[in-house]
């Protein structure tokens, strides 16, 4: 694996487990619950994270069919979601795309990682390496949101337990 990707891949692997830990013990209604002030639900965050990892795989030239796309295809926000996937569907999609990225990241050659104009994320590095870095940060941000929402639902804090 390119040494620039290795620490990012390690964080992606950690976030894979952390999101699963966030989902543990939640019922479907709890996962769909939104706080009185609005904002996202845990299930929206989990579906969004799986979707963004699929987007990354595609931008890296190694697409994987996204089983959640039928729920998210036309959604611009949480209000646009007409039907929610089950938590089990989200877990399966999350694990599949995470395993896919675990295989893809070591295959990326330095020249692939350096290709300019691969994305338009709000960071100055538009290369695939920049995309991996941004999605890694994006994962961490939203996993933190899901962990906060879990606590607001009265559930124990997530752990750093690895699977």
Buried (B, 14 or more C-beta within 10 A) or exposed (E): EBEBBEEBBEBBBBBBBBBBBBBBEBEEEBBBBBEEEEEBBBBBBBBBBBBBBBBBBEBBEBEBEBBBEEBBEEBEEBEEBEEBBEBEBBBBBBBBBBEBBEEBBEEBEEEBBBEEEBBEBEEEBBBBBBBBBBBBBBBBEBBBBBBBBBEEBEBEEBEEEEE
